[in-house]
Amino acid sequence: MRTRGAILLANIITGLTLGFTVSNIGFGDYTELNRMFTFQDLRMLLSFAGAVVMIVCAFALLRIRRTPGRIHAGVVPGAVLFGTGWAISGGCPAIPIVQVASGYLPALVTIVGVTVGIRLCRWANARYFHLDRGSCGL
């Protein structure tokens, strides 16, 4: 039987391991990310692609299938905003946490931006769009 403490400890260990790995690969370094996005250095792009291939293989082995459904109207603009924010700030929403832990304090601005963006998204969706949030739980 799993206890809450054991699950919390497993989550902490997994998070620290992921943060350490992400930091050592270079995903926490704005310069490295910029070089990846401008195709000056393919090392990180290939690392990212390798991770995607590994998870696809794991999903195939475990026979995990995506539930059928249609993509709603918020996916494309959301993906564009996500990618643009990643390129500008030097990281997806988790990377600034790694950057702050590594001593890069300007990443706090990104964390504030992500928080404000999430709140604005919730507000705009509730007021104007009424899009199904699916499993995201916005």
VEXDREN-2710 file (C-alpha; in Angstrom, 1 decimal):
% VEXDREN-2710
k/r/px/py/pz
1/MET/0.0/0.0/0.0
2/ARG/1.3/3.4/-1.0
3/THR/1.4/6.1/1.7
4/ARG/1.2/9.8/1.0
5/GLY/4.7/10.2/2.3
6/ALA/6.1/7.6/0.0
7/ILE/4.4/9.1/-3.0
8/LEU/5.7/12.6/-2.0
9/LEU/9.2/11.3/-1.5
10/ALA/9.1/9.5/-5.0
11/ASN/7.8/12.8/-6.5
12/ILE/10.6/14.8/-4.9
13/ILE/13.3/12.3/-6.0
14/THR/11.9/12.2/-9.5
15/GLY/11.7/16.0/-9.7
16/LEU/15.2/16.5/-8.5
17/THR/16.5/13.9/-10.9
18/LEU/14.7/15.5/-13.8
19/GLY/15.9/19.0/-12.8
20/PHE/19.5/17.7/-12.5
21/THR/19.3/16.0/-15.9
22/VAL/17.7/19.0/-17.6
23/SER/20.3/21.3/-16.2
24/ASN/23.2/19.1/-17.2
25/ILE/21.9/18.6/-20.8
26/GLY/21.7/22.4/-21.1
27/PHE/18.0/23.0/-21.2
28/GLY/18.3/25.4/-18.3
29/ASP/20.8/27.6/-20.2
30/TYR/19.3/30.4/-22.3
31/THR/22.3/30.6/-24.6
32/GLU/22.1/26.9/-25.3
33/LEU/18.3/27.1/-25.9
34/ASN/18.8/30.0/-28.3
35/ARG/21.5/28.0/-30.2
36/MET/19.0/25.2/-30.5
37/PHE/16.1/27.4/-31.7
38/THR/18.4/29.1/-34.3
39/PHE/19.8/25.7/-35.4
40/GLN/23.4/26.8/-34.5
41/ASP/23.8/23.6/-32.4
42/LEU/21.8/20.5/-33.0
43/ARG/23.0/18.7/-29.9
44/MET/20.0/19.7/-27.7
45/LEU/17.5/19.4/-30.6
46/LEU/18.7/15.8/-31.1
47/SER/18.5/15.2/-27.3
48/PHE/14.9/16.5/-27.3
49/ALA/14.1/14.4/-30.4
50/GLY/15.6/11.4/-28.7
51/ALA/13.5/11.9/-25.6
52/VAL/10.4/12.1/-27.8
53/VAL/11.3/8.9/-29.6
54/MET/11.9/7.1/-26.2
55/ILE/8.5/8.2/-24.8
56/VAL/6.8/7.1/-28.0
57/CYS/8.4/3.7/-27.7
58/ALA/7.5/3.4/-24.0
59/PHE/3.9/4.3/-24.8
60/ALA/3.8/1.7/-27.6
61/LEU/5.3/-1.0/-25.3
62/LEU/2.8/-0.1/-22.6
63/ARG/0.0/0.1/-25.2
64/ILE/-1.0/3.6/-24.1
65/ARG/-3.3/5.1/-26.6
66/ARG/-4.6/8.6/-26.9
67/THR/-8.3/8.8/-26.4
68/PRO/-10.0/9.7/-29.7
69/GLY/-11.4/13.2/-29.9
70/ARG/-11.3/16.3/-31.8
71/ILE/-8.7/19.1/-31.3
72/HIS/-10.5/22.2/-30.1
73/ALA/-9.9/25.7/-31.3
74/GLY/-7.5/26.6/-28.5
75/VAL/-4.8/24.1/-29.3
76/VAL/-3.2/25.9/-32.3
77/PRO/-3.1/29.4/-30.8
78/GLY/-2.0/27.8/-27.5
79/ALA/0.8/25.9/-29.2
80/VAL/2.0/29.1/-31.0
81/LEU/2.0/31.1/-27.7
82/PHE/3.7/28.3/-25.9
83/GLY/6.5/28.0/-28.5
84/THR/6.9/31.7/-28.8
85/GLY/7.2/32.1/-25.0
86/TRP/9.6/29.2/-24.9
87/ALA/11.8/30.8/-27.5
88/ILE/11.7/34.3/-25.9
89/SER/12.1/33.3/-22.2
90/GLY/14.5/30.4/-22.8
91/GLY/12.3/27.7/-21.4
92/CYS/9.0/26.0/-21.1
93/PRO/7.2/26.5/-17.9
94/ALA/9.3/24.1/-15.9
95/ILE/12.7/25.4/-17.1
96/PRO/12.6/28.7/-15.2
97/ILE/12.4/26.7/-12.0
98/VAL/15.6/24.9/-12.9
99/GLN/17.2/28.2/-13.9
100/VAL/16.3/29.8/-10.5
101/ALA/17.6/26.8/-8.7
102/SER/20.8/27.2/-10.7
103/GLY/21.1/30.8/-9.6
104/TYR/19.7/32.5/-12.7
105/LEU/17.4/34.9/-10.9
106/PRO/16.0/36.7/-14.0
107/ALA/14.0/33.5/-14.6
108/LEU/11.8/34.8/-11.8
109/VAL/10.3/37.2/-14.3
110/THR/9.4/34.2/-16.5
111/ILE/7.8/32.4/-13.6
112/VAL/5.7/35.6/-12.9
113/GLY/4.8/35.7/-16.6
114/VAL/3.7/32.1/-16.7
115/THR/1.5/32.7/-13.6
116/VAL/0.0/35.8/-15.1
117/GLY/-0.6/34.0/-18.4
118/ILE/-2.3/31.1/-16.7
119/ARG/-4.6/33.4/-14.8
120/LEU/-5.4/35.5/-18.0
121/CYS/-6.1/32.2/-19.9
122/ARG/-8.6/31.1/-17.2
123/TRP/-10.2/34.5/-17.2
124/ALA/-10.5/34.8/-21.0
125/ASN/-11.7/31.2/-21.4
126/ALA/-14.4/31.7/-18.7
127/ARG/-15.5/35.1/-20.1
128/TYR/-15.2/34.7/-23.9
129/PHE/-14.2/31.3/-25.2
130/HIS/-15.8/28.6/-23.0
131/LEU/-13.4/26.0/-24.5
132/ASP/-13.3/22.5/-23.0
133/ARG/-10.3/22.3/-20.8
134/GLY/-10.0/18.5/-21.2
135/SER/-7.4/17.0/-19.0
136/CYS/-5.4/20.2/-18.6
137/GLY/-7.6/21.5/-15.8
138/LEU/-6.9/25.1/-16.6
END
